[in-house]
Structure formats: C-alpha cells, structure tokens
C-alpha cells in the first residue's frame, strides 16, 4: 500500500464552486503537486448521522445541500465513480481499531466534498467515497 498525503480543505462559501475566485484557482493548482490517488476518502462535516458510515455506492450522486443560492450552483454535478472496494478496506481498518462502521449504499457526495474536488480533479475520474 502506498501512503498518500492527508489533506484538509474547506469549501468556504458554496459560491466558490462556480470558480473564478482566488480560492478556486488555488485548489486547481494544489492538485498538480499531488500523487494520483487510487481513490479519495472524504470526511465531510455535512454528513450528520449517528455513528460512522462509509459511502459504498458505485455511482454516488451530487447532493446540493444548501439553499438560497443562484440556480447555476444547483446545476453542477460531480459524477465521480464510487469505490466500494476501498470502502471495505476502510471499514476493515476501522474495525481492527474497534470501531463499528455502517455501509451506506445511497449517500451521495455533498458540497463539502464535490465543491473542492471539482477543482482538484475536474474530470471526476478518480473514485470518491
């Protein structure tokens, strides 16, 4: 297993997802110096639930979990594939540390995930969970 860097990024205002801001331009260049991942594990503060869960969908949808913004923002999609095989690895690792983790077959990618990723990897070709 190749160790990859762990990154933290915010999305700031959802309007940044439209691009053309200093923040979105920074995100576009940040990924240039990163190794290409097999999959991306996102931990989002926008997914509120009891306990831990991993998205196991083969095709997680784009969730527009915000209100009152221009219509253009609601038309953005980030059609990255899912990675259930990597999700199983995550569940196994967390299980070995004593955590119980649910498998969620329906959860999509919220804006805390897709808003920055659309600038890191605009072609949405890297699986996301």
Backbone bond lengths (Angstrom), bond angles and torsions (degrees), N, CA, C in turn:
res aa  C-N    CA-C-N  psi(-1)  N-CA   C-N-CA  omega(-1)  CA-C   N-CA-C  phi
1 X - - - 1.444 - - 1.524 108.77 -
2 X 1.314 116.76 128.58 1.452 122.35 176.50 1.521 109.03 -87.13
3 X 1.314 116.29 129.18 1.453 119.57 177.61 1.517 109.40 -79.73
4 X 1.300 115.00 134.29 1.450 121.77 -179.71 1.518 108.89 -111.24
5 X 1.330 117.00 158.44 1.465 118.52 177.04 1.527 110.34 -67.81
6 X 1.311 115.16 150.02 1.453 121.95 173.43 1.514 106.78 -100.38
7 X 1.309 116.34 128.56 1.459 120.68 -177.30 1.509 110.08 -118.48
8 X 1.305 115.27 149.21 1.453 120.77 168.77 1.511 106.46 -122.50
9 X 1.304 116.01 128.63 1.452 120.22 171.27 1.516 108.68 -141.19
10 X 1.282 114.44 148.90 1.458 120.84 173.08 1.527 107.20 -97.65
11 X 1.314 116.50 170.00 1.457 119.46 172.96 1.518 109.81 -104.68
12 X 1.320 115.29 -13.70 1.452 122.90 -176.03 1.519 109.71 59.34
13 X 1.288 118.64 -137.55 1.465 122.33 179.31 1.525 109.10 -69.07
14 X 1.341 119.30 133.65 1.465 119.40 178.53 1.526 113.74 -53.35
15 X 1.323 118.28 -24.49 1.468 120.99 178.67 1.533 112.01 -61.23
16 X 1.335 117.86 -22.62 1.466 120.35 176.21 1.520 111.64 -60.09
17 X 1.322 117.47 -24.58 1.463 121.14 -179.66 1.526 111.93 -63.87
18 X 1.333 117.39 -18.88 1.464 120.48 177.76 1.524 112.06 -76.98
19 X 1.322 116.93 -16.70 1.460 121.44 179.04 1.520 112.49 85.37
20 X 1.332 114.43 -179.24 1.450 120.24 178.93 1.510 115.02 77.79
21 X 1.347 117.37 14.73 1.460 121.09 177.78 1.531 108.66 -113.38
22 X 1.310 116.47 162.46 1.469 119.31 176.48 1.520 110.64 -59.67
23 X 1.340 116.35 -36.61 1.456 120.00 -179.87 1.527 111.05 -65.50
24 X 1.322 117.83 -47.52 1.465 120.10 -179.43 1.533 110.79 -66.00
25 X 1.316 117.43 -35.53 1.468 120.28 176.99 1.530 110.79 -65.32
26 X 1.327 117.16 -37.79 1.464 120.64 175.88 1.524 110.56 -61.94
27 X 1.339 116.85 -45.11 1.462 120.00 -179.78 1.527 111.20 -62.17
28 X 1.327 117.87 -37.33 1.463 121.32 179.12 1.528 111.64 -60.40
29 X 1.327 116.86 -38.63 1.465 119.79 -177.47 1.527 112.70 -85.80
30 X 1.327 117.44 -24.00 1.464 121.28 -177.12 1.521 111.17 -60.21
31 X 1.309 117.64 -43.12 1.463 121.54 -176.54 1.521 113.02 -68.51
32 X 1.319 117.89 -20.06 1.464 120.74 -178.98 1.527 112.23 -59.04
33 X 1.317 117.33 -31.41 1.461 121.76 -176.87 1.529 113.27 -95.74
34 X 1.317 117.40 5.34 1.461 120.52 -177.97 1.530 110.45 -96.92
35 X 1.340 116.63 147.43 1.469 118.11 171.16 1.525 109.29 -65.69
36 X 1.307 116.23 152.90 1.472 120.32 -179.52 1.533 109.17 -76.85
37 X 1.346 117.26 118.26 1.464 119.84 -177.65 1.528 112.59 -79.35
38 X 1.315 115.49 155.80 1.467 122.50 172.98 1.522 109.41 -73.36
39 X 1.332 116.21 -36.00 1.462 123.73 177.53 1.525 107.13 -159.10
40 X 1.317 115.27 165.16 1.456 121.32 -179.43 1.527 108.37 -120.27
41 X 1.318 116.19 122.93 1.460 122.31 175.13 1.525 107.21 -98.06
42 X 1.314 116.95 115.50 1.463 121.80 179.43 1.518 109.39 -106.83
43 X 1.293 115.22 135.75 1.455 121.38 174.18 1.522 105.48 -113.83
44 X 1.313 115.52 112.58 1.455 120.69 -171.93 1.521 111.69 -112.55
45 X 1.314 115.51 133.95 1.464 120.78 175.66 1.524 111.65 -73.11
46 X 1.324 117.48 -8.69 1.462 121.17 -179.41 1.527 113.01 -85.00
47 X 1.334 117.40 -7.74 1.459 120.03 178.28 1.515 107.05 -99.14
48 X 1.309 115.87 100.21 1.458 120.91 -179.49 1.521 109.15 -101.38
49 X 1.308 115.19 123.70 1.464 121.16 179.56 1.516 107.52 -160.31
50 X 1.308 117.13 168.43 1.450 121.62 175.34 1.526 107.88 -86.80
51 X 1.302 117.75 124.21 1.461 121.92 178.76 1.520 112.90 83.48
52 X 1.320 114.71 178.90 1.462 121.91 -178.83 1.519 110.70 -92.47
53 X 1.322 116.15 147.35 1.463 121.12 175.88 1.522 108.70 -151.16
54 X 1.322 114.55 152.69 1.454 121.71 176.99 1.526 107.70 -120.66
55 X 1.328 116.01 134.69 1.456 121.05 176.11 1.521 108.80 -68.77
56 X 1.314 116.98 122.24 1.460 121.87 -177.09 1.527 112.13 -115.24
57 X 1.301 117.60 14.33 1.456 122.11 -178.78 1.530 110.68 -71.85
58 X 1.317 116.55 141.20 1.468 120.98 173.99 1.521 111.46 -71.88
59 X 1.332 116.30 -28.68 1.469 122.11 -178.44 1.523 109.91 -137.95
60 X 1.346 117.21 75.49 1.461 118.50 -178.80 1.530 110.66 -64.79
61 X 1.306 116.58 133.17 1.457 121.03 179.46 1.517 111.95 -76.35
62 X 1.318 115.43 173.25 1.458 122.38 177.09 1.518 108.11 -96.18
63 X 1.322 116.52 119.73 1.463 121.79 -179.69 1.525 108.91 -97.41
64 X 1.320 116.06 128.96 1.464 122.08 176.51 1.528 106.93 -104.14
65 X 1.323 114.93 81.44 1.466 121.63 -173.01 1.527 111.30 -96.45
66 X 1.335 114.96 58.45 1.459 122.72 177.70 1.524 106.39 -153.82
67 X 1.324 116.44 164.76 1.461 120.04 -174.15 1.522 110.35 -139.95
68 X 1.330 116.11 148.13 1.453 121.22 171.88 1.518 115.28 85.60
69 X 1.312 117.71 19.28 1.457 121.15 179.98 1.525 109.77 -105.87
70 X 1.342 118.09 167.57 1.464 120.45 179.09 1.534 111.91 -59.37
71 X 1.330 115.83 146.85 1.470 122.74 -177.29 1.530 111.88 -53.95
72 X 1.307 117.66 -33.78 1.469 122.22 -179.22 1.531 111.79 -54.14
73 X 1.312 116.92 -35.59 1.460 121.42 -179.17 1.533 111.55 -67.95
74 X 1.324 117.33 -31.08 1.464 122.01 -177.81 1.524 112.98 -80.33
75 X 1.323 117.03 -8.71 1.467 120.11 179.12 1.526 112.44 -93.80
76 X 1.319 116.99 -7.82 1.469 120.47 179.64 1.523 109.60 -69.94
77 X 1.313 116.09 133.45 1.459 121.24 172.29 1.523 107.98 -123.70
78 X 1.317 115.23 153.53 1.466 121.49 174.18 1.527 106.00 -131.84
79 X 1.339 116.62 88.40 1.471 121.05 -170.61 1.530 114.91 -83.70
80 X 1.305 116.98 43.15 1.474 119.90 177.82 1.525 109.89 -64.97
81 X 1.324 116.85 143.61 1.464 119.02 175.33 1.526 110.21 -71.00
82 X 1.313 115.37 162.26 1.454 120.82 173.46 1.518 110.32 -86.47
83 X 1.318 116.19 -179.96 1.467 122.04 -179.11 1.525 109.89 -145.56
84 X 1.344 117.51 67.61 1.463 119.39 -179.32 1.527 113.35 -57.92
85 X 1.330 117.99 -31.82 1.462 119.95 178.18 1.524 111.31 -64.34
86 X 1.318 116.72 -40.61 1.467 120.54 176.69 1.527 109.52 -70.49
87 X 1.331 116.27 -36.27 1.462 120.27 175.83 1.515 111.82 -57.92
88 X 1.336 116.90 -40.91 1.471 120.16 177.09 1.529 110.85 -63.19
89 X 1.334 117.18 -37.56 1.472 120.39 176.76 1.526 110.46 -63.32
90 X 1.325 116.44 -42.64 1.467 121.00 179.04 1.529 110.06 -62.54
91 X 1.324 116.14 -45.38 1.469 120.50 -179.76 1.524 110.61 -62.71
92 X 1.320 117.52 -40.64 1.470 121.20 177.90 1.525 110.98 -63.21
93 X 1.327 116.72 -44.94 1.474 119.87 179.82 1.534 111.35 -63.96
94 X 1.321 116.55 -44.87 1.460 119.09 178.68 1.523 111.37 -67.06
95 X 1.328 116.48 -37.12 1.470 120.52 177.13 1.509 112.09 -62.27
96 X 1.341 116.65 -38.37 1.467 119.77 179.68 1.526 111.66 -68.19
97 X 1.344 116.45 -17.56 1.461 120.97 176.55 1.526 111.23 -96.12
98 X 1.345 116.77 5.53 1.455 120.31 175.56 1.516 115.85 95.93
99 X 1.318 117.78 7.04 1.463 120.44 -179.86 1.521 110.91 -94.75
100 X 1.333 115.63 142.17 1.459 120.96 171.45 1.522 106.90 -95.89
101 X 1.329 117.12 130.92 1.460 121.80 -176.67 1.526 109.26 -128.43
102 X 1.321 116.13 127.77 1.466 121.47 175.03 1.522 110.01 -79.05
103 X 1.330 115.12 155.92 1.457 122.87 172.40 1.527 106.96 -103.80
104 X 1.332 117.38 121.68 1.453 121.01 -179.35 1.529 108.97 -108.84
105 X 1.325 116.19 115.47 1.461 121.91 -176.89 1.528 112.85 -86.54
106 X 1.334 118.35 -10.45 1.458 120.10 -170.57 1.525 115.21 -116.33
107 X 1.292 117.82 -18.63 1.471 120.43 -175.68 1.519 110.78 -64.93
108 X 1.325 115.52 133.51 1.462 121.86 175.19 1.514 111.16 -95.41
109 X 1.318 115.66 -163.92 1.464 122.40 -179.19 1.526 108.85 -100.65
110 X 1.332 116.54 117.47 1.456 120.16 179.54 1.523 110.15 -79.96
111 X 1.331 115.87 171.88 1.470 118.93 -174.17 1.521 113.06 -66.88
112 X 1.327 118.00 -19.53 1.462 119.75 174.10 1.520 111.52 -67.40
113 X 1.334 116.38 -19.96 1.462 122.76 178.37 1.522 111.32 -97.94
114 X 1.346 117.17 -56.52 1.458 118.79 -171.86 1.521 113.79 -75.09
115 X 1.332 118.68 -27.61 1.465 119.36 -177.89 1.534 111.88 -60.70
116 X 1.341 120.28 -48.50 1.469 118.28 176.09 1.534 112.93 -75.08
117 X 1.342 117.17 -36.88 1.471 118.87 -176.43 1.521 112.77 -63.77
118 X 1.315 117.90 -29.11 1.466 118.64 -179.55 1.526 111.98 -65.80
119 X 1.321 117.39 -16.68 1.460 120.83 175.16 1.528 111.96 -97.23
120 X 1.339 116.74 -33.91 1.468 120.26 175.16 1.527 110.44 -64.05
121 X 1.316 115.36 -52.44 1.472 122.61 -174.95 1.528 108.70 -132.91
122 X 1.339 117.53 78.85 1.468 121.25 -173.20 1.533 114.88 -62.96
123 X 1.313 118.14 -20.73 1.458 119.91 179.55 1.529 112.46 -82.86
124 X 1.316 117.91 -4.44 1.468 124.12 177.21 1.533 112.03 52.64
125 X 1.329 116.70 35.79 1.468 120.62 -176.56 1.517 113.79 -91.57
126 X 1.314 118.53 -12.71 1.465 121.51 -178.55 1.523 108.50 -93.42
127 X 1.331 117.57 128.68 1.469 119.51 -179.77 1.525 112.37 -60.24
128 X 1.325 114.01 144.27 1.469 121.45 -177.29 1.518 108.82 -127.54
129 X 1.322 115.48 138.10 1.452 120.96 171.50 1.500 109.14 -140.46
